[in-house]
């Protein structure tokens, strides 16, 4: 019997994808036009705070996977592959028609093997490796006692925070690595087993999330006014201690919510498609540059911020709408 999706977690997926779109607009679209810039002031401080609050999104997606556990199924893999191949083919042919009519046989090949060959989409590739390793990770987690699980996470924390974050060693640096994904996957599994999702956690977890985001924001402000090269100022890293703690707290808050929504459960499975659509290598740079031009064309910072929010919500909602249509088209093949 197919288990019912938990609407609180599905809503969390959708919110995290909104965070990712927002983060990409701030860090990619706004600096995309070098002729303009945002002076340090209310606008700059506000955008940086918003960005710091959005950093948790990628980590939360992995925590969700660890919380429920990844279980390899042939049908789920086919759905995953068809989605990637569909968007790869469609976006590549749109690129040929609208921008560059030169046909590259290697680009066509890459659209048919999107997981291993397509450029960009680092999250998809790292997550797929985590997907393949999940039977081993699940077996290891299931074999551990609570004490052993705690010690394993503690040792893993030393590896990720010291060697990955502080020493910036390649195998675990910046939080983009598979090792960081495995680390968060184990934490998610521990939270499922040993941390009760009681309403008592709501206020503490939400408070920790906001506190971590504000502390991260303070580091951003300090780094702009300091010549220090301290690794603590490398705030764009997903393995930053403040980001890791904030991610766990934000995730825990949503585990304490209990409600059911058929609409959310229907829409949320398209979350990954929103990422694939707006981060595709064929159009993302042009889109970011155009959004940057529109943003800086506004006369005052209030109008610019409202425009930015409208663009973010449009990209986010259009991504879901497009993929719901795609799901209807590809379902017979799946």
C-alpha positions in Angstrom: 0.0 0.0 0.0 1.4 3.4 -1.0 2.1 5.6 2.0 0.5 9.0 2.2 2.8 12.0 1.7 3.2 14.2 4.8 1.9 17.6 3.8 4.1 19.4 6.4 7.3 18.0 4.7 5.9 18.5 1.2 5.3 22.2 2.1 8.8 22.3 3.4 10.1 21.1 0.1 8.2 23.8 -1.7 9.4 26.5 0.6 13.0 25.4 0.3 12.8 25.5 -3.4 11.5 29.1 -3.1 14.5 29.8 -0.9 16.8 28.3 -3.6 15.3 30.5 -6.3 15.6 33.5 -4.1 19.2 32.7 -3.3 20.1 32.3 -7.0 18.4 35.6 -7.9 20.4 37.5 -5.2 23.8 36.0 -5.9 23.6 35.5 -9.6 21.1 37.9 -11.1 21.9 41.1 -9.1 25.7 41.0 -9.7 25.1 39.9 -13.4 25.3 43.5 -14.7 28.7 44.9 -13.7 27.8 48.4 -14.7 25.6 48.6 -11.6 25.9 47.7 -8.0 24.1 47.9 -4.7 25.6 50.4 -2.2 25.7 49.3 1.4 22.5 50.6 3.0 19.0 49.4 3.8 18.6 47.6 0.5 22.0 45.8 0.7 21.5 44.8 4.4 18.0 43.5 3.7 19.0 41.4 0.7 21.9 39.9 2.6 19.7 39.0 5.5 17.2 37.4 3.1 20.0 35.5 1.5 21.3 34.2 4.8 17.9 32.9 5.7 17.8 31.0 2.4 21.1 29.2 2.8 19.5 26.3 4.7 17.5 25.1 1.7 20.0 22.6 0.1 20.9 21.1 3.5 17.2 20.7 4.4 16.5 18.7 1.2 19.2 16.1 2.3 17.9 16.1 5.8 14.5 15.2 4.4 16.0 12.3 2.5 17.8 11.0 5.6 14.7 11.4 7.7 12.5 9.2 5.5 15.4 7.2 4.0 16.1 6.7 0.3 14.8 3.4 -1.1 16.0 2.5 -4.6 13.1 1.5 -6.8 13.2 1.0 -10.5 10.1 3.0 -11.2 11.3 6.0 -9.2 14.6 5.9 -11.1 12.8 5.9 -14.4 10.7 8.9 -13.4 13.9 10.7 -12.3 15.6 9.9 -15.6 12.7 10.8 -17.8 12.3 14.2 -16.1 16.0 15.0 -16.6 16.1 13.7 -20.2 12.8 15.5 -21.1 14.0 18.9 -19.9 17.5 18.4 -21.3 16.1 17.7 -24.8 13.4 20.4 -24.7 15.8 23.1 -23.4 18.6 22.1 -25.8 16.3 22.3 -28.8 14.9 25.7 -27.6 18.5 26.8 -27.4 19.1 25.7 -30.9 16.0 27.5 -32.2 16.3 30.7 -30.2 20.0 31.3 -29.7 22.5 29.0 -31.5 21.5 26.9 -34.5 24.7 24.9 -34.5 24.0 21.3 -33.6 26.6 19.8 -31.3 26.4 16.0 -31.3 27.9 15.8 -27.8 25.3 18.2 -26.5 22.6 15.9 -27.9 24.4 12.9 -26.3 24.5 14.8 -22.9 20.7 15.3 -23.0 20.2 11.5 -23.3 22.6 10.8 -20.4 21.8 13.8 -18.2 23.0 12.5 -14.8 26.6 11.8 -15.8 27.2 14.2 -18.7 25.0 17.3 -18.6 26.8 20.5 -17.5 25.7 22.3 -14.4 23.1 21.0 -11.9 25.7 20.0 -9.3 23.0 19.1 -6.8 21.4 16.5 -9.1 24.7 14.7 -9.7 25.7 14.6 -6.1 22.2 13.5 -5.0 22.2 10.7 -7.5 25.4 9.3 -6.1 23.8 9.5 -2.6 20.9 7.7 -4.1 23.1 4.9 -5.3 24.9 4.6 -1.9 21.7 4.7 0.1 21.4 0.9 0.6 24.8 0.9 2.2 24.1 4.0 4.3 20.7 2.6 5.4 22.3 -0.7 6.4 25.0 1.0 8.4 22.5 3.3 10.2 20.2 0.4 11.0 23.1 -1.6 12.6 24.0 1.2 15.0 22.8 1.5 18.5 21.8 5.0 19.7 25.2 5.5 21.4 27.1 4.3 18.3 24.9 6.6 16.1 25.8 9.6 18.4 29.5 8.9 18.3 29.4 8.4 14.5 27.7 11.7 14.0 30.1 13.4 16.4 33.1 12.0 14.5 31.5 12.9 11.2 31.0 16.5 12.5 34.7 16.7 13.2 35.5 15.7 9.6 33.0 18.0 8.0 33.6 21.1 10.2 37.3 20.8 10.7 38.6 19.2 7.5 35.8 20.4 5.2 34.9 23.9 6.6 38.0 25.0 8.5 40.8 23.4 6.6 38.8 23.5 3.3 40.1 20.1 2.1 38.8 19.1 -1.3 37.0 16.0 -0.3 34.6 18.0 2.0 35.1 21.6 1.2 32.2 24.2 0.8 29.5 21.7 1.5 29.0 20.8 -2.2 30.6 17.5 -1.7 29.1 14.0 -1.4 30.6 13.7 2.1 28.5 16.6 3.3 25.4 14.9 1.8 26.2 11.7 3.6 26.7 13.6 6.8 23.3 15.3 6.6 21.7 12.1 5.5 22.9 10.4 8.7 21.7 13.3 10.8 18.2 13.1 9.2 18.1 9.4 10.0 19.0 10.2 13.6 16.3 12.8 14.0 13.7 10.3 12.7 14.7 7.7 15.2 15.5 9.6 18.3 14.0 13.1 18.3 10.3 13.2 18.9 8.4 15.7 16.7 6.4 17.3 19.6 4.9 20.8 19.5 7.3 21.7 22.3 10.1 21.9 19.7 8.4 24.5 17.6 9.5 27.7 19.3 13.0 26.6 20.2 13.7 25.2 16.7 12.4 28.3 15.0 14.3 30.5 17.4 17.6 28.7 16.6 16.9 29.0 12.9 16.4 32.8 13.1 19.4 33.2 15.5 21.7 31.2 13.2 20.6 33.2 10.1 21.1 36.5 12.0 24.6 35.5 13.2 25.5 34.5 9.6 24.2 37.9 8.5 26.4 39.6 11.0 29.4 37.7 9.6 28.5 38.9 6.1 28.4 42.5 7.3 31.6 42.2 9.2 33.4 40.6 6.2 32.4 43.6 4.0 34.2 45.9 6.4 37.2 43.7 7.3 40.4 42.6 5.6 40.3 39.4 7.5 40.6 36.2 5.4 39.2 34.0 8.2 37.3 31.0 7.0 34.4 32.0 9.3 33.7 34.7 6.8 33.3 32.2 4.0 29.5 32.3 4.5 28.6 30.9 1.1 29.5 27.4 2.3 26.8 24.9 3.1 29.0 23.3 5.7 29.3 26.5 7.7 28.4 25.6 11.4 25.7 28.3 11.5 24.2 27.0 8.3 24.2 23.4 9.5 22.6 24.2 12.8 20.0 26.5 11.2 19.2 23.8 8.7 18.5 21.2 11.4 16.4 23.6 13.4 14.4 24.7 10.4 13.7 21.1 9.5 12.7 20.2 13.0 10.2 23.0 13.1 8.3 21.5 10.1 8.4 18.0 11.6 6.2 19.4 14.5 3.5 20.6 12.1 0.7 18.1 11.4 -1.8 18.7 8.6 -3.0 17.3 5.4 -3.4 19.0 2.0 -4.1 17.1 -1.3 -3.1 20.2 -3.2 0.4 20.5 -1.6 0.9 16.7 -1.9 0.1 17.0 -5.6 2.3 20.0 -6.4 5.4 19.3 -4.2 6.8 16.3 -6.3 7.7 18.9 -9.0 10.1 20.8 -6.7 13.3 19.4 -8.3 12.0 20.4 -11.7 11.9 24.1 -10.6 15.6 23.8 -9.9 16.3 22.1 -13.2 14.4 24.7 -15.2 15.8 27.9 -13.7 19.4 26.6 -13.4 19.7 25.0 -16.9 22.9 25.8 -18.6 21.4 26.9 -21.8 19.4 29.9 -20.5 20.3 30.7 -16.9 23.0 33.2 -17.5 20.9 35.2 -20.0 17.9 35.1 -17.6 20.0 36.3 -14.7 21.5 39.1 -16.8 18.0 40.2 -17.9 16.7 40.1 -14.4 19.6 42.2 -13.2 19.0 44.8 -15.9 15.3 45.0 -14.9 16.1 45.2 -11.2 18.6 48.1 -11.6 16.4 49.9 -14.0 13.9 50.6 -11.2 14.2 54.1 -9.7 14.1 53.3 -6.0 15.2 50.4 -3.8 11.6 49.8 -2.6 10.4 49.3 -6.2 13.4 47.1 -7.0 12.8 44.8 -4.0 9.1 44.4 -4.9 10.1 43.6 -8.5 12.6 41.0 -7.2 10.0 39.3 -5.1 7.5 39.3 -8.0 10.2 37.7 -10.3 11.1 35.1 -7.7 7.5 34.1 -7.1 6.9 34.0 -10.9 9.9 31.7 -11.6 8.9 29.5 -8.6 5.2 29.1 -9.5 5.9 28.8 -13.3 8.3 26.0 -12.6 5.7 24.0 -10.8 3.1 24.7 -13.4 5.3 23.6 -16.3 6.3 20.4 -14.6 2.7 19.5 -13.7 2.0 19.7 -17.4 5.2 17.6 -18.1 4.1 15.0 -15.6 0.9 14.6 -17.6 2.8 14.2 -20.8 5.4 11.7 -19.6 3.2 9.6 -17.2 2.4 7.0 -19.9 6.1 6.4 -20.5 6.8 6.1 -16.8 
